[in-house]
Amino acid sequence: MKLTRRSFTTTALAASSLVAAPTIVRAQEKELIVISYGGALQEPHRWLGDKLQREIPNLTVRLVPSESQDIVAQIKAAQGFSPYDAMPNGEPPHLIAIRDGYIQKLDPTRLENYDNVVPEFWPKTQGYGVPATFSLIGLAYNEEMVDTPPTSWADMWNEEYADMVGICRTSSNLGLGTLAMTAKIFGGSETDLDPAWAKLKELNPLAGRSPRILAQMLERGEIAVAPLWNNDAAVAAEKGLPIKFVKPDPGPVAILSVMSEITGARDTELVYRWMDGIISDDYQELAAAAPYYFGVTVQGVDVPEAARPYTPSTPEEVAALQTVDWAEIVKVRPELVERFDREFAT
């Protein structure tokens, strides 16, 4: 066959369409990248990601576990699109995220499950993201090392636990909550933390660099008692470790986790599908169950029997929950982190 200019052009176009075909396929692929938790506590997020992948063709949901500020630094440094699409934040970093502009305001009309949420939780989001779950800061102890279990916050100062108490750095919400609660039970407040510094110093505590490390210290018997997340204590107990959790008098500290869209997310529609899934009955039931025991933010979801040692399940327990004025704490957070590391560095 003689190759004319016309036949060459036709052949070339056909060939180029074959080369372009993989690009077209790739263009149909979708990815949602979500900041998540580490270890077993990531599993409810993985369940939701798998569910969305079944519902949305060619979607991949990737979870990135992180407890550090590295993720925030990457988000802030991103040029154009963010490297991540959605993230959970406890109340203190949530306020910082709003202030610094790296999460987006919520459009409630895009959520089918908006009205399912317990109304009292919405103000805590300040209009940014959905109330995902809540966790408690209570007291955990190694029952092989403790004869008399603690029942109140003040019990950390019992002679039986001398030089056996651990606390977490104030770079974490766990450490900040511990500091604020200590101030309040010894006559201080969020704007007067001096009583807390003095009382924590009396403990001669071992400091954990993160909640996960503090939990490991408790599991290994390096410490006997520590303020800890209910979820971390539950996961340790589920492994068969001798860790017990107490909701101490006058009440544990409840901290809401808010799932938000990150500024510069690549596909806002996917993020809203994810956030709507977070406040669905199915997700909330799973997150409330063993071994996660996250607090429920949706109306009509019952607390499982197995979760009741770790999560408030009666009106009296809910009424006893302690809160912190995080707006005051956030104002001085850098100074609190610096002072903690100076005074309790190990």
C-alpha positions as CSV (number, residue, x, y, z in Angstrom):
1,M,0.0,0.0,0.0
2,K,1.3,3.4,-0.9
3,L,1.7,5.7,2.1
4,T,0.1,9.0,1.3
5,R,0.0,12.1,3.5
6,R,-3.6,11.4,4.2
7,S,-3.1,7.7,5.1
8,F,-0.1,8.7,7.3
9,T,-2.2,11.2,9.2
10,T,-5.0,8.7,9.7
11,T,-2.5,6.1,11.0
12,A,-0.8,8.5,13.2
13,L,-4.1,9.7,14.8
14,A,-5.1,6.1,15.4
15,A,-1.7,5.3,17.0
16,S,-1.9,8.5,19.2
17,S,-5.3,7.5,20.4
18,L,-4.0,4.1,21.6
19,V,-1.1,5.9,23.4
20,A,-3.6,8.3,25.0
21,A,-6.0,5.5,26.2
22,P,-4.1,4.8,29.4
23,T,-4.2,8.6,30.2
24,I,-8.0,8.6,29.7
25,V,-8.2,5.6,32.1
26,R,-6.0,7.3,34.6
27,A,-8.1,10.5,34.4
28,Q,-11.1,8.4,35.6
29,E,-9.2,7.2,38.7
30,K,-9.9,9.1,41.9
31,E,-7.9,9.2,45.2
32,L,-8.9,10.5,48.6
33,I,-6.1,10.9,51.1
34,V,-7.2,11.2,54.7
35,I,-5.1,11.8,57.8
36,S,-5.9,9.1,60.3
37,Y,-4.9,7.5,63.6
38,G,-2.2,4.9,64.2
39,G,-2.6,1.2,65.0
40,A,-6.0,-0.4,65.7
41,L,-7.7,3.0,66.1
42,Q,-7.4,3.5,62.3
43,E,-9.7,0.6,61.6
44,P,-13.0,2.5,61.6
45,H,-11.5,4.9,59.0
46,R,-10.3,1.9,57.0
47,W,-13.8,0.4,57.1
48,L,-15.3,3.6,55.8
49,G,-12.7,3.9,53.1
50,D,-13.4,0.4,51.9
51,K,-17.1,1.2,51.8
52,L,-16.6,4.3,49.7
53,Q,-14.3,2.3,47.3
54,R,-17.1,-0.2,46.7
55,E,-19.6,2.6,46.1
56,I,-17.5,4.9,43.9
57,P,-15.9,3.4,40.8
58,N,-12.1,3.7,40.5
59,L,-11.7,5.3,43.9
60,T,-8.8,4.7,46.2
61,V,-8.9,5.9,49.8
62,R,-5.5,6.2,51.3
63,L,-5.0,6.7,55.1
64,V,-2.0,8.5,56.4
65,P,-1.4,7.9,60.2
66,S,0.1,10.8,62.0
67,E,0.4,12.2,65.5
68,S,2.9,14.9,64.6
69,Q,2.9,18.5,63.4
70,D,4.7,17.4,60.2
71,I,1.4,17.0,58.4
72,V,0.3,20.5,59.2
73,A,3.7,21.8,58.0
74,Q,3.2,20.0,54.7
75,I,-0.3,21.4,54.3
76,K,0.8,24.9,55.0
77,A,3.8,24.6,52.6
78,A,1.7,23.1,49.8
79,Q,1.6,25.2,46.6
80,G,-1.8,24.8,44.9
81,F,-3.5,21.6,45.9
82,S,-3.0,20.1,49.3
83,P,-1.2,16.7,49.6
84,Y,-4.1,15.6,51.8
85,D,-7.9,16.0,51.6
86,A,-9.4,15.6,55.0
87,M,-8.2,15.4,58.6
88,P,-9.5,14.9,62.2
89,N,-8.5,17.3,64.8
90,G,-9.2,17.5,68.6
91,E,-10.6,20.8,69.8
92,P,-7.2,22.6,70.4
93,P,-5.7,22.0,67.0
94,H,-9.1,22.5,65.4
95,L,-9.1,26.0,66.7
96,I,-5.6,26.6,65.4
97,A,-6.6,25.1,62.0
98,I,-9.5,27.6,61.8
99,R,-7.2,30.5,62.8
100,D,-4.5,29.5,60.3
101,G,-6.9,28.8,57.5
102,Y,-5.9,25.3,56.5
103,I,-9.4,23.8,56.9
104,Q,-12.5,24.8,55.1
105,K,-16.0,26.0,56.3
106,L,-18.7,23.4,56.1
107,D,-21.7,23.6,53.8
108,P,-24.4,21.7,55.7
109,T,-26.7,21.4,52.6
110,R,-24.2,18.9,51.2
111,L,-24.6,16.4,54.0
112,E,-27.5,13.9,54.1
113,N,-26.7,13.0,57.7
114,Y,-26.4,16.6,59.1
115,D,-29.6,16.4,61.2
116,N,-28.5,13.0,62.8
117,V,-25.8,14.7,64.8
118,V,-26.4,15.6,68.5
119,P,-27.2,19.3,68.1
120,E,-25.0,20.3,71.1
121,F,-21.9,19.2,69.2
122,W,-22.3,21.5,66.2
123,P,-21.2,24.8,68.0
124,K,-17.9,23.2,69.0
125,T,-17.0,22.8,65.3
126,Q,-17.5,26.6,64.8
127,G,-18.8,25.7,61.3
128,Y,-15.7,23.9,60.2
129,G,-16.2,20.1,59.6
130,V,-18.4,17.5,61.3
131,P,-18.3,16.3,64.9
132,A,-16.7,12.9,64.3
133,T,-16.4,11.3,67.7
134,F,-15.2,12.2,71.2
135,S,-12.6,10.7,73.4
136,L,-12.0,10.9,77.2
137,I,-8.9,11.6,79.2
138,G,-9.1,9.6,82.4
139,L,-6.7,7.6,84.5
140,A,-5.2,4.3,83.4
141,Y,-3.3,2.0,85.6
142,N,-1.3,-1.2,85.5
143,E,-3.2,-3.5,87.8
144,E,-0.1,-5.7,88.4
145,M,1.6,-2.7,90.0
146,V,-1.2,-1.1,91.9
147,D,-2.9,-2.4,95.0
148,T,-5.4,0.4,95.4
149,P,-6.8,1.6,92.0
150,P,-7.3,5.4,91.7
151,T,-10.8,6.8,91.7
152,S,-10.2,10.5,91.4
153,W,-7.8,12.9,89.7
154,A,-6.3,13.8,93.1
155,D,-5.4,10.2,93.6
156,M,-2.4,10.6,91.3
157,W,-0.7,12.2,94.3
158,N,-1.2,9.2,96.6
159,E,1.9,7.9,98.3
160,E,1.4,4.5,96.9
161,Y,2.1,5.8,93.4
162,A,5.2,7.9,94.3
163,D,7.6,8.0,91.4
164,M,5.3,5.7,89.4
165,V,3.2,8.3,87.5
166,G,3.6,9.2,83.9
167,I,2.3,12.3,82.0
168,C,2.3,13.3,78.3
169,R,4.0,16.3,76.7
170,T,1.9,19.4,76.2
171,S,2.5,19.2,72.5
172,S,-0.4,16.6,72.6
173,N,-4.0,17.2,73.5
174,L,-3.6,14.6,76.2
175,G,-0.8,16.6,77.8
176,L,-2.7,19.9,77.5
177,G,-5.9,18.3,79.0
178,T,-3.9,16.9,81.9
179,L,-2.3,20.3,82.6
180,A,-5.7,22.1,82.5
181,M,-7.5,19.5,84.7
182,T,-4.7,19.6,87.3
183,A,-5.0,23.3,87.5
184,K,-8.8,23.2,88.0
185,I,-8.7,20.6,90.8
186,F,-6.1,22.5,92.7
187,G,-7.6,26.0,92.6
188,G,-6.4,27.2,89.2
189,S,-8.0,27.6,85.8
190,E,-7.1,27.7,82.1
191,T,-5.9,31.3,82.7
192,D,-4.1,30.4,85.9
193,L,-2.0,27.2,85.3
194,D,0.6,27.8,87.9
195,P,-1.0,25.5,90.4
196,A,-0.8,22.7,87.8
197,W,2.9,23.2,87.1
198,A,3.7,23.0,90.9
199,K,1.5,19.9,91.5
200,L,2.8,18.0,88.4
201,K,6.4,18.8,89.6
202,E,5.6,17.1,92.9
203,L,4.9,13.8,91.1
204,N,8.4,13.6,89.8
205,P,6.8,12.0,86.7
206,L,8.2,10.2,83.7
207,A,7.2,12.1,80.5
208,G,6.0,10.4,77.4
209,R,6.7,12.1,74.1
210,S,3.3,11.1,72.7
211,P,0.1,9.3,73.9
212,R,1.2,6.1,72.2
213,I,4.6,6.1,73.9
214,L,3.0,6.9,77.3
215,A,0.6,3.9,76.8
216,Q,3.6,1.7,75.9
217,M,5.4,2.8,79.1
218,L,2.4,1.8,81.1
219,E,2.2,-1.6,79.3
220,R,5.9,-2.3,80.0
221,G,5.6,-1.4,83.7
222,E,7.8,1.6,83.5
223,I,5.0,3.6,85.1
224,A,2.0,2.4,87.1
225,V,-0.5,5.3,86.6
226,A,-1.0,7.9,83.9
227,P,-3.7,10.2,82.4
228,L,-4.5,8.4,79.2
229,W,-7.0,8.4,76.4
230,N,-9.8,5.9,77.0
231,N,-9.2,4.5,73.5
232,D,-5.6,3.7,74.1
233,A,-6.4,2.0,77.4
234,A,-9.1,-0.1,75.7
235,V,-6.8,-1.2,73.0
236,A,-4.2,-2.3,75.5
237,A,-6.8,-4.2,77.6
238,E,-8.1,-5.9,74.4
239,K,-4.6,-7.3,73.8
240,G,-4.8,-9.0,77.2
241,L,-2.4,-6.5,78.9
242,P,-3.1,-5.7,82.6
243,I,-4.3,-2.1,81.9
244,K,-7.5,-0.7,83.5
245,F,-9.2,2.6,82.9
246,V,-11.0,4.9,85.4
247,K,-13.3,7.8,84.8
248,P,-12.0,9.8,87.8
249,D,-14.0,12.1,90.0
250,P,-15.2,14.7,89.4
251,G,-15.3,13.4,85.8
252,P,-13.1,12.6,82.8
253,V,-12.2,15.3,80.3
254,A,-14.1,14.9,77.0
255,I,-12.5,16.2,73.8
256,L,-14.4,16.3,70.6
257,S,-12.7,15.2,67.3
258,V,-13.8,17.2,64.2
259,M,-13.3,15.8,60.7
260,S,-12.7,18.7,58.3
261,E,-11.9,19.4,54.6
262,I,-8.4,20.6,54.2
263,T,-7.9,23.8,52.2
264,G,-6.8,22.9,48.7
265,A,-8.3,19.4,48.7
266,R,-8.4,18.0,45.2
267,D,-12.0,16.7,45.2
268,T,-14.4,18.4,47.5
269,E,-17.3,16.1,46.5
270,L,-15.3,13.1,47.7
271,V,-14.5,14.9,51.0
272,Y,-18.2,15.5,51.6
273,R,-18.9,11.8,50.9
274,W,-16.3,11.0,53.5
275,M,-17.6,13.4,56.1
276,D,-21.2,12.3,55.6
277,G,-20.0,8.7,56.2
278,I,-18.3,9.7,59.4
279,I,-21.7,10.9,60.8
280,S,-23.6,7.9,59.6
281,D,-25.2,5.4,62.0
282,D,-23.1,2.5,60.6
283,Y,-19.8,4.3,61.1
284,Q,-20.7,5.5,64.6
285,E,-21.8,2.1,65.7
286,L,-18.5,0.6,64.6
287,A,-16.4,3.3,66.2
288,A,-18.3,2.9,69.5
289,A,-17.7,-0.8,69.6
290,A,-14.7,-2.9,70.8
291,P,-11.8,-2.2,70.8
292,Y,-12.1,1.5,69.8
293,Y,-14.8,2.8,72.2
294,F,-15.0,6.3,70.6
295,G,-17.8,8.5,72.0
296,V,-20.9,8.7,69.8
297,T,-21.9,12.1,68.2
298,V,-25.0,10.8,66.4
299,Q,-28.5,10.6,67.9
300,G,-30.0,7.1,68.5
301,V,-26.7,5.1,68.5
302,D,-26.4,3.1,71.7
303,V,-23.2,2.7,73.7
304,P,-22.3,-1.1,73.6
305,E,-22.1,-2.9,76.9
306,A,-18.4,-3.6,76.4
307,A,-17.7,0.1,75.9
308,R,-19.3,1.3,79.2
309,P,-16.1,1.0,81.3
310,Y,-14.5,3.5,78.7
311,T,-17.4,5.7,77.5
312,P,-20.2,7.5,79.4
313,S,-23.4,5.5,79.1
314,T,-25.7,7.2,81.6
315,P,-27.1,10.7,81.9
316,E,-25.2,11.1,85.2
317,E,-21.9,10.2,83.5
318,V,-22.5,12.5,80.6
319,A,-23.3,15.3,83.1
320,A,-20.0,14.7,84.9
321,L,-17.9,15.1,81.8
322,Q,-15.3,17.9,82.2
323,T,-14.6,20.5,79.5
324,V,-11.7,22.8,78.9
325,D,-11.7,26.4,77.6
326,W,-9.5,25.5,74.7
327,A,-9.6,29.0,73.3
328,E,-7.6,30.2,76.3
329,I,-5.1,27.3,76.1
330,V,-4.5,27.7,72.4
331,K,-3.4,31.3,73.0
332,V,-0.4,30.1,75.0
333,R,0.2,26.6,73.6
334,P,3.7,27.3,72.3
335,E,4.8,28.6,75.7
336,L,3.2,25.6,77.4
337,V,5.1,23.1,75.1
338,E,8.4,24.9,75.7
339,R,7.9,25.1,79.5
340,F,7.0,21.4,79.7
341,D,10.0,20.3,77.7
342,R,12.2,22.4,79.8
343,E,10.9,21.2,83.2
344,F,10.1,17.5,82.4
345,A,12.4,16.5,79.6
346,T,13.8,13.0,80.0
